Amino acid sequence: MALIGFPREVNEKAARTVAGGVVLLAVVALVTGWRWLPALMAVGFALRVAAGPRFSPLGRLAAQVIAPRLGTTIPTAGPPKRFAQAIGLAFTTAAALAWLVFDAHTLGLVLLAVLLVFATLEAVLGFCAGCYVFGHLMRWGVVPEDTCEACNNIALRREQTV
């Protein structure tokens, strides 16, 4: 078993739970102005991009404690979720740099607010904007089709869940 690598399939309920955790952390950072919190969030996103929930405290809490209590697993393709985590990494890293390095408080607030909106969409409505973009990148040929066969073939996704 490799230490680094994202699962090909993830539990949708765990992904939404992680998004809920990101919402809470972003709200705390926005309300308190704690400049170090986006840096900590970026570390969490980096851990999830590198290895899924394996090394991320929030990912482990979501996948191993909270999601199992929410009922039956809902499998979904991993590559789009990894892409979404990478976008979260970019936003939190940029917010942390804006606040900690460049003293650009307003930019940091805006970046966290955007992250908050998209994490809320995932947590509450199940709409993953990163997954949506990933799908378009596949259709446009930017992301190779073999990156996510389950993304391309809805019948394959149904076969995996049965």
C-alpha positions in Angstrom: 0.0 0.0 0.0 1.5 3.3 -1.1 1.7 6.2 1.4 1.0 8.8 -1.2 -1.9 8.6 -3.6 -5.6 9.5 -3.7 -8.3 6.9 -3.6 -9.9 6.1 -7.0 -13.3 6.2 -5.2 -14.4 8.1 -2.1 -17.5 8.3 0.0 -19.6 11.2 -1.0 -20.8 11.6 2.6 -17.2 11.9 3.8 -16.4 14.4 1.1 -19.4 16.6 2.1 -18.4 16.2 5.8 -14.9 17.5 5.0 -16.4 20.4 3.2 -18.5 21.1 6.3 -15.3 21.2 8.3 -13.8 23.6 5.8 -16.8 25.8 6.2 -16.4 25.9 10.0 -12.7 26.7 9.8 -13.3 29.4 7.2 -16.0 31.0 9.3 -13.7 30.9 12.3 -10.9 32.5 10.3 -13.1 35.2 8.9 -14.8 36.1 12.2 -11.7 36.0 14.4 -9.1 37.2 11.8 -6.7 34.5 12.9 -4.1 34.9 10.2 -2.5 31.5 10.9 -5.7 29.5 10.3 -5.6 29.6 6.5 -2.0 28.3 6.7 -3.3 25.4 8.8 -6.1 24.8 6.4 -3.7 24.7 3.5 -1.7 22.0 5.3 -4.9 20.0 5.6 -5.7 20.4 1.9 -2.1 19.5 1.0 -2.4 16.3 3.0 -5.7 15.4 1.4 -4.4 16.1 -2.1 -1.3 13.9 -1.5 -3.0 11.0 0.2 -6.8 11.4 0.6 -8.0 11.3 4.1 -5.1 9.1 5.3 -2.9 11.8 6.9 -5.5 14.6 7.3 -7.1 14.9 10.7 -10.2 16.4 9.2 -10.3 13.8 6.5 -9.9 10.9 9.0 -12.6 12.4 11.2 -14.9 12.7 8.3 -14.2 9.3 6.7 -13.8 7.1 9.8 -16.1 8.7 12.5 -18.8 11.0 11.0 -19.6 9.6 7.6 -20.2 6.0 8.8 -22.8 7.4 11.2 -24.6 9.0 8.3 -25.7 5.7 6.7 -24.8 3.8 3.6 -21.7 4.8 1.7 -22.3 6.7 -1.5 -19.3 6.0 -3.7 -18.1 8.7 -6.1 -15.0 9.1 -8.3 -11.9 10.2 -6.5 -10.0 12.2 -9.2 -12.5 15.1 -9.4 -12.5 15.3 -5.5 -8.7 15.4 -5.5 -8.9 18.3 -8.1 -11.3 20.1 -5.8 -9.0 19.6 -2.8 -6.2 21.1 -5.0 -8.3 24.2 -5.6 -8.9 24.5 -1.9 -5.1 24.2 -1.4 -4.6 27.0 -3.9 -7.1 29.3 -2.2 -6.0 28.7 1.4 -2.3 29.0 0.4 -3.0 32.3 -1.4 -5.1 33.6 1.6 -2.3 32.6 4.0 0.3 34.3 1.9 -1.9 37.4 1.5 -2.3 37.7 5.3 1.0 36.5 6.6 3.5 37.6 4.0 2.0 40.6 2.1 -0.2 42.0 4.9 -3.1 42.1 2.3 -5.9 41.6 4.7 -8.7 42.3 2.3 -7.4 39.9 -0.3 -7.1 37.2 2.3 -10.7 37.8 3.4 -12.0 37.7 -0.2 -10.1 34.4 -0.9 -11.5 32.8 2.2 -15.0 34.1 1.5 -14.9 32.5 -2.0 -13.6 29.2 -0.5 -16.5 29.5 2.1 -19.1 29.8 -0.7 -17.9 26.8 -2.6 -17.3 24.6 0.5 -20.9 25.5 1.6 -22.2 24.4 -1.8 -20.5 21.1 -1.4 -21.4 20.5 2.2 -25.1 21.6 2.0 -26.2 20.9 -1.6 -23.6 18.3 -2.7 -22.5 20.6 -5.6 -18.8 20.2 -6.0 -17.6 23.2 -8.2 -14.1 21.6 -8.5 -15.7 18.4 -9.8 -17.8 20.4 -12.2 -14.6 22.2 -13.6 -12.8 18.8 -13.7 -15.6 17.4 -15.9 -15.3 20.3 -18.3 -11.5 19.9 -18.4 -12.0 16.2 -19.4 -14.5 17.1 -22.1 -12.1 19.7 -23.5 -9.2 17.2 -23.5 -7.1 19.0 -20.9 -7.4 16.1 -18.5 -6.9 12.7 -20.2 -10.0 10.5 -20.2 -8.2 7.6 -18.6 -7.6 9.8 -15.5 -11.1 9.0 -14.4 -12.9 6.3 -16.3 -15.8 6.4 -13.8 -16.2 10.1 -14.6 -16.8 9.3 -18.2 -18.9 6.3 -18.0 -22.1 6.6 -15.9 -22.9 2.9 -16.4 -19.5 2.0 -14.9 -20.3 4.1 -11.8 -23.7 2.3 -11.5 -22.0 -1.1 -11.7 -19.5 -0.2 -9.0 -22.3 0.9 -6.6 -24.4 -2.2 -7.1 
